[in-house]
């Protein structure tokens, strides 16, 4: 799979929060609460860009 736009598919929690105008602490707090969507890749906690964009566009996450 090649990402032709060269944009990352994931961001770390701090980067995602910064894009939303949040502090590092608030970003991790919201990620831990499940407000910011995250995925664990090995030891890293990352935010999928596509899911973050859907959240910011007002789409509701699917019910578990």
PDB file with SEQRES, HELIX, SHEET and CRYST1 records, atoms N, CA, C and O in Angstrom:
SEQRES   1 A   64  UNK UNK UNK UNK UNK UNK UNK UNK UNK UNK UNK UNK UNK          
SEQRES   2 A   64  UNK UNK UNK UNK UNK UNK UNK UNK UNK UNK UNK UNK UNK          
SEQRES   3 A   64  UNK UNK UNK UNK UNK UNK UNK UNK UNK UNK UNK UNK UNK          
SEQRES   4 A   64  UNK UNK UNK UNK UNK UNK UNK UNK UNK UNK UNK UNK UNK          
SEQRES   5 A   64  UNK UNK UNK UNK UNK UNK UNK UNK UNK UNK UNK UNK              
HELIX    1 AA1 UNK A   13  UNK A   19  1                                   7    
HELIX    2 AA2 UNK A   24  UNK A   33  1                                  10    
HELIX    3 AA3 UNK A   49  UNK A   56  1                                   8    
SHEET    1 AA1 3 UNK A  10  UNK A  12  0                                        
SHEET    2 AA1 3 UNK A  44  UNK A  48 -1                                        
SHEET    3 AA1 3 UNK A  39  UNK A  41 -1                                        
CRYST1    1.000    1.000    1.000  90.00  90.00  90.00 P 1           1          
ATOM      1  N   UNK A   1       0.846  -1.162   0.000  1.00  0.00           N  
ATOM      2  CA  UNK A   1       0.000   0.000   0.000  1.00  0.00           C  
ATOM      3  C   UNK A   1       0.895   1.230   0.000  1.00  0.00           C  
ATOM      4  O   UNK A   1       1.817   1.338   0.809  1.00  0.00           O  
ATOM      5  N   UNK A   2       0.623   2.142  -0.897  1.00  0.00           N  
ATOM      6  CA  UNK A   2       1.428   3.345  -0.998  1.00  0.00           C  
ATOM      7  C   UNK A   2       0.560   4.558  -0.712  1.00  0.00           C  
ATOM      8  O   UNK A   2      -0.517   4.714  -1.286  1.00  0.00           O  
ATOM      9  N   UNK A   3       1.034   5.406   0.172  1.00  0.00           N  
ATOM     10  CA  UNK A   3       0.318   6.627   0.522  1.00  0.00           C  
ATOM     11  C   UNK A   3       0.815   7.735  -0.395  1.00  0.00           C  
ATOM     12  O   UNK A   3       1.811   8.394  -0.096  1.00  0.00           O  
ATOM     13  N   UNK A   4       0.116   7.943  -1.524  1.00  0.00           N  
ATOM     14  CA  UNK A   4       0.579   8.854  -2.550  1.00  0.00           C  
ATOM     15  C   UNK A   4       0.557  10.312  -2.111  1.00  0.00           C  
ATOM     16  O   UNK A   4       1.342  11.110  -2.624  1.00  0.00           O  
ATOM     17  N   UNK A   5      -0.309  10.685  -1.183  1.00  0.00           N  
ATOM     18  CA  UNK A   5      -0.372  12.075  -0.748  1.00  0.00           C  
ATOM     19  C   UNK A   5       0.753  12.410   0.227  1.00  0.00           C  
ATOM     20  O   UNK A   5       0.971  13.581   0.537  1.00  0.00           O  
ATOM     21  N   UNK A   6       1.449  11.425   0.700  1.00  0.00           N  
ATOM     22  CA  UNK A   6       2.564  11.589   1.627  1.00  0.00           C  
ATOM     23  C   UNK A   6       2.145  12.159   2.980  1.00  0.00           C  
ATOM     24  O   UNK A   6       2.990  12.612   3.752  1.00  0.00           O  
ATOM     25  N   UNK A   7       0.868  12.139   3.261  1.00  0.00           N  
ATOM     26  CA  UNK A   7       0.398  12.551   4.573  1.00  0.00           C  
ATOM     27  C   UNK A   7       0.392  11.322   5.472  1.00  0.00           C  
ATOM     28  O   UNK A   7       0.085  10.221   5.014  1.00  0.00           O  
ATOM     29  N   UNK A   8       0.726  11.497   6.738  1.00  0.00           N  
ATOM     30  CA  UNK A   8       0.749  10.337   7.632  1.00  0.00           C  
ATOM     31  C   UNK A   8      -0.650   9.770   7.843  1.00  0.00           C  
ATOM     32  O   UNK A   8      -1.641  10.500   7.827  1.00  0.00           O  
ATOM     33  N   UNK A   9      -0.711   8.475   8.038  1.00  0.00           N  
ATOM     34  CA  UNK A   9      -1.982   7.815   8.335  1.00  0.00           C  
ATOM     35  C   UNK A   9      -2.333   7.934   9.810  1.00  0.00           C  
ATOM     36  O   UNK A   9      -3.503   7.870  10.188  1.00  0.00           O  
ATOM     37  N   UNK A  10      -1.308   8.108  10.641  1.00  0.00           N  
ATOM     38  CA  UNK A  10      -1.510   8.243  12.080  1.00  0.00           C  
ATOM     39  C   UNK A  10      -0.664   9.389  12.619  1.00  0.00           C  
ATOM     40  O   UNK A  10       0.344   9.779  12.030  1.00  0.00           O  
ATOM     41  N   UNK A  11      -1.103   9.911  13.749  1.00  0.00           N  
ATOM     42  CA  UNK A  11      -0.366  10.934  14.486  1.00  0.00           C  
ATOM     43  C   UNK A  11      -0.190  10.445  15.909  1.00  0.00           C  
ATOM     44  O   UNK A  11      -0.960   9.605  16.375  1.00  0.00           O  
ATOM     45  N   UNK A  12       0.812  10.957  16.608  1.00  0.00           N  
ATOM     46  CA  UNK A  12       0.843  10.621  18.025  1.00  0.00           C  
ATOM     47  C   UNK A  12      -0.188  11.499  18.729  1.00  0.00           C  
ATOM     48  O   UNK A  12      -0.694  12.456  18.142  1.00  0.00           O  
ATOM     49  N   UNK A  13      -0.493  11.187  19.953  1.00  0.00           N  
ATOM     50  CA  UNK A  13      -1.572  11.869  20.673  1.00  0.00           C  
ATOM     51  C   UNK A  13      -1.274  13.361  20.807  1.00  0.00           C  
ATOM     52  O   UNK A  13      -2.172  14.191  20.665  1.00  0.00           O  
ATOM     53  N   UNK A  14      -0.042  13.695  21.074  1.00  0.00           N  
ATOM     54  CA  UNK A  14       0.328  15.102  21.232  1.00  0.00           C  
ATOM     55  C   UNK A  14       0.135  15.874  19.923  1.00  0.00           C  
ATOM     56  O   UNK A  14      -0.376  16.993  19.936  1.00  0.00           O  
ATOM     57  N   UNK A  15       0.540  15.282  18.794  1.00  0.00           N  
ATOM     58  CA  UNK A  15       0.367  15.936  17.491  1.00  0.00           C  
ATOM     59  C   UNK A  15      -1.112  16.139  17.170  1.00  0.00           C  
ATOM     60  O   UNK A  15      -1.510  17.206  16.701  1.00  0.00           O  
ATOM     61  N   UNK A  16      -1.919  15.119  17.423  1.00  0.00           N  
ATOM     62  CA  UNK A  16      -3.356  15.222  17.159  1.00  0.00           C  
ATOM     63  C   UNK A  16      -3.973  16.325  18.006  1.00  0.00           C  
ATOM     64  O   UNK A  16      -4.788  17.108  17.519  1.00  0.00           O  
ATOM     65  N   UNK A  17      -3.588  16.382  19.257  1.00  0.00           N  
ATOM     66  CA  UNK A  17      -4.103  17.420  20.138  1.00  0.00           C  
ATOM     67  C   UNK A  17      -3.677  18.807  19.700  1.00  0.00           C  
ATOM     68  O   UNK A  17      -4.465  19.752  19.743  1.00  0.00           O  
ATOM     69  N   UNK A  18      -2.430  18.927  19.279  1.00  0.00           N  
ATOM     70  CA  UNK A  18      -1.924  20.218  18.827  1.00  0.00           C  
ATOM     71  C   UNK A  18      -2.729  20.724  17.628  1.00  0.00           C  
ATOM     72  O   UNK A  18      -3.030  21.914  17.531  1.00  0.00           O  
ATOM     73  N   UNK A  19      -3.078  19.804  16.709  1.00  0.00           N  
ATOM     74  CA  UNK A  19      -3.899  20.191  15.560  1.00  0.00           C  
ATOM     75  C   UNK A  19      -5.269  20.713  15.987  1.00  0.00           C  
ATOM     76  O   UNK A  19      -5.879  21.531  15.299  1.00  0.00           O  
ATOM     77  N   UNK A  20      -5.735  20.229  17.125  1.00  0.00           N  
ATOM     78  CA  UNK A  20      -7.046  20.647  17.635  1.00  0.00           C  
ATOM     79  C   UNK A  20      -6.936  21.811  18.614  1.00  0.00           C  
ATOM     80  O   UNK A  20      -7.944  22.260  19.160  1.00  0.00           O  
ATOM     81  N   UNK A  21      -5.721  22.300  18.839  1.00  0.00           N  
ATOM     82  CA  UNK A  21      -5.530  23.420  19.758  1.00  0.00           C  
ATOM     83  C   UNK A  21      -5.557  23.025  21.218  1.00  0.00           C  
ATOM     84  O   UNK A  21      -5.897  23.837  22.080  1.00  0.00           O  
ATOM     85  N   UNK A  22      -5.197  21.770  21.505  1.00  0.00           N  
ATOM     86  CA  UNK A  22      -5.233  21.259  22.873  1.00  0.00           C  
ATOM     87  C   UNK A  22      -3.830  21.137  23.444  1.00  0.00           C  
ATOM     88  O   UNK A  22      -2.860  20.982  22.702  1.00  0.00           O  
ATOM     89  N   UNK A  23      -3.727  21.207  24.751  1.00  0.00           N  
ATOM     90  CA  UNK A  23      -2.444  20.984  25.407  1.00  0.00           C  
ATOM     91  C   UNK A  23      -2.120  19.490  25.385  1.00  0.00           C  
ATOM     92  O   UNK A  23      -2.984  18.657  25.112  1.00  0.00           O  
ATOM     93  N   UNK A  24      -0.883  19.177  25.671  1.00  0.00           N  
ATOM     94  CA  UNK A  24      -0.453  17.779  25.719  1.00  0.00           C  
ATOM     95  C   UNK A  24      -1.255  17.013  26.777  1.00  0.00           C  
ATOM     96  O   UNK A  24      -1.735  15.908  26.526  1.00  0.00           O  
ATOM     97  N   UNK A  25      -1.390  17.610  27.949  1.00  0.00           N  
ATOM     98  CA  UNK A  25      -2.108  16.944  29.043  1.00  0.00           C  
ATOM     99  C   UNK A  25      -3.566  16.692  28.677  1.00  0.00           C  
ATOM    100  O   UNK A  25      -4.087  15.601  28.907  1.00  0.00           O  
ATOM    101  N   UNK A  26      -4.216  17.690  28.113  1.00  0.00           N  
ATOM    102  CA  UNK A  26      -5.623  17.534  27.720  1.00  0.00           C  
ATOM    103  C   UNK A  26      -5.760  16.495  26.619  1.00  0.00           C  
ATOM    104  O   UNK A  26      -6.710  15.713  26.622  1.00  0.00           O  
ATOM    105  N   UNK A  27      -4.827  16.478  25.684  1.00  0.00           N  
ATOM    106  CA  UNK A  27      -4.860  15.495  24.597  1.00  0.00           C  
ATOM    107  C   UNK A  27      -4.822  14.076  25.145  1.00  0.00           C  
ATOM    108  O   UNK A  27      -5.617  13.230  24.735  1.00  0.00           O  
ATOM    109  N   UNK A  28      -3.905  13.812  26.066  1.00  0.00           N  
ATOM    110  CA  UNK A  28      -3.806  12.463  26.637  1.00  0.00           C  
ATOM    111  C   UNK A  28      -5.018  12.140  27.508  1.00  0.00           C  
ATOM    112  O   UNK A  28      -5.467  10.994  27.541  1.00  0.00           O  
ATOM    113  N   UNK A  29      -5.546  13.129  28.208  1.00  0.00           N  
ATOM    114  CA  UNK A  29      -6.738  12.900  29.019  1.00  0.00           C  
ATOM    115  C   UNK A  29      -7.911  12.485  28.134  1.00  0.00           C  
ATOM    116  O   UNK A  29      -8.617  11.524  28.441  1.00  0.00           O  
ATOM    117  N   UNK A  30      -8.117  13.215  27.029  1.00  0.00           N  
ATOM    118  CA  UNK A  30      -9.211  12.884  26.116  1.00  0.00           C  
ATOM    119  C   UNK A  30      -8.980  11.549  25.414  1.00  0.00           C  
ATOM    120  O   UNK A  30      -9.936  10.819  25.153  1.00  0.00           O  
ATOM    121  N   UNK A  31      -7.747  11.225  25.110  1.00  0.00           N  
ATOM    122  CA  UNK A  31      -7.435   9.931  24.497  1.00  0.00           C  
ATOM    123  C   UNK A  31      -7.745   8.801  25.486  1.00  0.00           C  
ATOM    124  O   UNK A  31      -8.315   7.779  25.104  1.00  0.00           O  
ATOM    125  N   UNK A  32      -7.375   8.986  26.741  1.00  0.00           N  
ATOM    126  CA  UNK A  32      -7.644   7.962  27.760  1.00  0.00           C  
ATOM    127  C   UNK A  32      -9.133   7.789  28.015  1.00  0.00           C  
ATOM    128  O   UNK A  32      -9.581   6.699  28.369  1.00  0.00           O  
ATOM    129  N   UNK A  33      -9.911   8.867  27.835  1.00  0.00           N  
ATOM    130  CA  UNK A  33     -11.363   8.804  28.014  1.00  0.00           C  
ATOM    131  C   UNK A  33     -12.069   8.259  26.774  1.00  0.00           C  
ATOM    132  O   UNK A  33     -13.267   7.979  26.817  1.00  0.00           O  
ATOM    133  N   UNK A  34     -11.335   8.109  25.672  1.00  0.00           N  
ATOM    134  CA  UNK A  34     -11.926   7.595  24.448  1.00  0.00           C  
ATOM    135  C   UNK A  34     -12.535   8.665  23.559  1.00  0.00           C  
ATOM    136  O   UNK A  34     -13.143   8.347  22.538  1.00  0.00           O  
ATOM    137  N   UNK A  35     -12.380   9.928  23.933  1.00  0.00           N  
ATOM    138  CA  UNK A  35     -12.922  11.013  23.118  1.00  0.00           C  
ATOM    139  C   UNK A  35     -12.094  11.145  21.841  1.00  0.00           C  
ATOM    140  O   UNK A  35     -12.646  11.238  20.744  1.00  0.00           O  
ATOM    141  N   UNK A  36     -10.787  11.153  21.984  1.00  0.00           N  
ATOM    142  CA  UNK A  36      -9.888  11.132  20.826  1.00  0.00           C  
ATOM    143  C   UNK A  36      -9.659   9.665  20.484  1.00  0.00           C  
ATOM    144  O   UNK A  36      -9.216   8.894  21.334  1.00  0.00           O  
ATOM    145  N   UNK A  37      -9.959   9.270  19.241  1.00  0.00           N  
ATOM    146  CA  UNK A  37      -9.813   7.851  18.867  1.00  0.00           C  
ATOM    147  C   UNK A  37      -8.336   7.447  18.783  1.00  0.00           C  
ATOM    148  O   UNK A  37      -7.524   8.136  18.166  1.00  0.00           O  
ATOM    149  N   UNK A  38      -8.014   6.333  19.409  1.00  0.00           N  
ATOM    150  CA  UNK A  38      -6.632   5.856  19.405  1.00  0.00           C  
ATOM    151  C   UNK A  38      -6.558   4.372  19.060  1.00  0.00           C  
ATOM    152  O   UNK A  38      -7.532   3.628  19.174  1.00  0.00           O  
ATOM    153  N   UNK A  39      -5.359   3.977  18.633  1.00  0.00           N  
ATOM    154  CA  UNK A  39      -5.041   2.582  18.345  1.00  0.00           C  
ATOM    155  C   UNK A  39      -3.665   2.321  18.931  1.00  0.00           C  
ATOM    156  O   UNK A  39      -2.776   3.167  18.834  1.00  0.00           O  
ATOM    157  N   UNK A  40      -3.487   1.170  19.532  1.00  0.00           N  
ATOM    158  CA  UNK A  40      -2.183   0.813  20.070  1.00  0.00           C  
ATOM    159  C   UNK A  40      -1.424   0.037  18.992  1.00  0.00           C  
ATOM    160  O   UNK A  40      -1.891  -0.997  18.515  1.00  0.00           O  
ATOM    161  N   UNK A  41      -0.248   0.548  18.616  1.00  0.00           N  
ATOM    162  CA  UNK A  41       0.656  -0.134  17.674  1.00  0.00           C  
ATOM    163  C   UNK A  41       1.918  -0.480  18.450  1.00  0.00           C  
ATOM    164  O   UNK A  41       2.806   0.352  18.637  1.00  0.00           O  
ATOM    165  N   UNK A  42       1.971  -1.724  18.892  1.00  0.00           N  
ATOM    166  CA  UNK A  42       3.084  -2.105  19.765  1.00  0.00           C  
ATOM    167  C   UNK A  42       2.967  -1.324  21.055  1.00  0.00           C  
ATOM    168  O   UNK A  42       1.953  -1.407  21.749  1.00  0.00           O  
ATOM    169  N   UNK A  43       3.996  -0.569  21.377  1.00  0.00           N  
ATOM    170  CA  UNK A  43       3.985   0.237  22.590  1.00  0.00           C  
ATOM    171  C   UNK A  43       3.486   1.657  22.353  1.00  0.00           C  
ATOM    172  O   UNK A  43       3.306   2.423  23.300  1.00  0.00           O  
ATOM    173  N   UNK A  44       3.263   2.007  21.086  1.00  0.00           N  
ATOM    174  CA  UNK A  44       2.844   3.371  20.737  1.00  0.00           C  
ATOM    175  C   UNK A  44       1.326   3.503  20.732  1.00  0.00           C  
ATOM    176  O   UNK A  44       0.613   2.603  20.290  1.00  0.00           O  
ATOM    177  N   UNK A  45       0.850   4.627  21.224  1.00  0.00           N  
ATOM    178  CA  UNK A  45      -0.561   4.978  21.157  1.00  0.00           C  
ATOM    179  C   UNK A  45      -0.676   6.031  20.064  1.00  0.00           C  
ATOM    180  O   UNK A  45      -0.103   7.115  20.178  1.00  0.00           O  
ATOM    181  N   UNK A  46      -1.412   5.718  19.009  1.00  0.00           N  
ATOM    182  CA  UNK A  46      -1.506   6.626  17.865  1.00  0.00           C  
ATOM    183  C   UNK A  46      -2.955   6.957  17.553  1.00  0.00           C  
ATOM    184  O   UNK A  46      -3.874   6.236  17.943  1.00  0.00           O  
ATOM    185  N   UNK A  47      -3.141   8.062  16.844  1.00  0.00           N  
ATOM    186  CA  UNK A  47      -4.468   8.533  16.457  1.00  0.00           C  
ATOM    187  C   UNK A  47      -4.585   8.402  14.945  1.00  0.00           C  
ATOM    188  O   UNK A  47      -3.861   9.081  14.217  1.00  0.00           O  
ATOM    189  N   UNK A  48      -5.485   7.541  14.448  1.00  0.00           N  
ATOM    190  CA  UNK A  48      -5.689   7.443  13.004  1.00  0.00           C  
ATOM    191  C   UNK A  48      -6.262   8.759  12.462  1.00  0.00           C  
ATOM    192  O   UNK A  48      -7.288   9.240  12.941  1.00  0.00           O  
ATOM    193  N   UNK A  49      -5.598   9.325  11.472  1.00  0.00           N  
ATOM    194  CA  UNK A  49      -6.001  10.612  10.915  1.00  0.00           C  
ATOM    195  C   UNK A  49      -7.433  10.555  10.374  1.00  0.00           C  
ATOM    196  O   UNK A  49      -8.205  11.489  10.587  1.00  0.00           O  
ATOM    197  N   UNK A  50      -7.791   9.491   9.687  1.00  0.00           N  
ATOM    198  CA  UNK A  50      -9.133   9.382   9.106  1.00  0.00           C  
ATOM    199  C   UNK A  50     -10.205   9.423  10.197  1.00  0.00           C  
ATOM    200  O   UNK A  50     -11.228  10.088  10.032  1.00  0.00           O  
ATOM    201  N   UNK A  51      -9.981   8.726  11.297  1.00  0.00           N  
ATOM    202  CA  UNK A  51     -10.967   8.728  12.392  1.00  0.00           C  
ATOM    203  C   UNK A  51     -11.033  10.084  13.077  1.00  0.00           C  
ATOM    204  O   UNK A  51     -12.112  10.527  13.471  1.00  0.00           O  
ATOM    205  N   UNK A  52      -9.886  10.751  13.224  1.00  0.00           N  
ATOM    206  CA  UNK A  52      -9.868  12.086  13.816  1.00  0.00           C  
ATOM    207  C   UNK A  52     -10.637  13.068  12.928  1.00  0.00           C  
ATOM    208  O   UNK A  52     -11.400  13.894  13.430  1.00  0.00           O  
ATOM    209  N   UNK A  53     -10.438  12.977  11.619  1.00  0.00           N  
ATOM    210  CA  UNK A  53     -11.156  13.849  10.692  1.00  0.00           C  
ATOM    211  C   UNK A  53     -12.661  13.622  10.765  1.00  0.00           C  
ATOM    212  O   UNK A  53     -13.432  14.580  10.736  1.00  0.00           O  
ATOM    213  N   UNK A  54     -13.089  12.353  10.860  1.00  0.00           N  
ATOM    214  CA  UNK A  54     -14.527  12.063  10.982  1.00  0.00           C  
ATOM    215  C   UNK A  54     -15.079  12.661  12.279  1.00  0.00           C  
ATOM    216  O   UNK A  54     -16.170  13.231  12.288  1.00  0.00           O  
ATOM    217  N   UNK A  55     -14.323  12.530  13.370  1.00  0.00           N  
ATOM    218  CA  UNK A  55     -14.748  13.091  14.641  1.00  0.00           C  
ATOM    219  C   UNK A  55     -14.909  14.602  14.536  1.00  0.00           C  
ATOM    220  O   UNK A  55     -15.900  15.154  15.012  1.00  0.00           O  
ATOM    221  N   UNK A  56     -13.947  15.271  13.919  1.00  0.00           N  
ATOM    222  CA  UNK A  56     -13.991  16.720  13.792  1.00  0.00           C  
ATOM    223  C   UNK A  56     -15.066  17.200  12.835  1.00  0.00           C  
ATOM    224  O   UNK A  56     -15.499  18.350  12.905  1.00  0.00           O  
ATOM    225  N   UNK A  57     -15.501  16.312  11.930  1.00  0.00           N  
ATOM    226  CA  UNK A  57     -16.594  16.639  11.019  1.00  0.00           C  
ATOM    227  C   UNK A  57     -17.962  16.372  11.637  1.00  0.00           C  
ATOM    228  O   UNK A  57     -18.992  16.559  10.988  1.00  0.00           O  
ATOM    229  N   UNK A  58     -17.968  15.935  12.897  1.00  0.00           N  
ATOM    230  CA  UNK A  58     -19.222  15.741  13.611  1.00  0.00           C  
ATOM    231  C   UNK A  58     -19.844  14.377  13.485  1.00  0.00           C  
ATOM    232  O   UNK A  58     -20.961  14.163  13.957  1.00  0.00           O  
ATOM    233  N   UNK A  59     -19.148  13.442  12.857  1.00  0.00           N  
ATOM    234  CA  UNK A  59     -19.687  12.082  12.742  1.00  0.00           C  
ATOM    235  C   UNK A  59     -19.578  11.368  14.063  1.00  0.00           C  
ATOM    236  O   UNK A  59     -18.586  11.514  14.778  1.00  0.00           O  
ATOM    237  N   UNK A  60     -20.578  10.608  14.386  1.00  0.00           N  
ATOM    238  CA  UNK A  60     -20.593   9.844  15.626  1.00  0.00           C  
ATOM    239  C   UNK A  60     -19.851   8.522  15.423  1.00  0.00           C  
ATOM    240  O   UNK A  60     -20.010   7.877  14.387  1.00  0.00           O  
ATOM    241  N   UNK A  61     -19.040   8.114  16.407  1.00  0.00           N  
ATOM    242  CA  UNK A  61     -18.373   6.817  16.275  1.00  0.00           C  
ATOM    243  C   UNK A  61     -19.379   5.684  16.353  1.00  0.00           C  
ATOM    244  O   UNK A  61     -20.417   5.831  16.998  1.00  0.00           O  
ATOM    245  N   UNK A  62     -19.096   4.549  15.709  1.00  0.00           N  
ATOM    246  CA  UNK A  62     -20.026   3.416  15.775  1.00  0.00           C  
ATOM    247  C   UNK A  62     -20.134   2.905  17.205  1.00  0.00           C  
ATOM    248  O   UNK A  62     -19.160   2.914  17.957  1.00  0.00           O  
ATOM    249  N   UNK A  63     -21.333   2.461  17.568  1.00  0.00           N  
ATOM    250  CA  UNK A  63     -21.557   1.903  18.910  1.00  0.00           C  
ATOM    251  C   UNK A  63     -20.909   0.542  19.000  1.00  0.00           C  
ATOM    252  O   UNK A  63     -20.998  -0.266  18.076  1.00  0.00           O  
ATOM    253  N   UNK A  64     -20.242   0.289  20.143  1.00  0.00           N  
ATOM    254  CA  UNK A  64     -19.566  -1.000  20.355  1.00  0.00           C  
ATOM    255  C   UNK A  64     -20.521  -2.025  20.902  1.00  0.00           C  
ATOM    256  O   UNK A  64     -20.129  -3.167  21.143  1.00  0.00           O  
TER     257      UNK A  64                                                      
END                                                                             
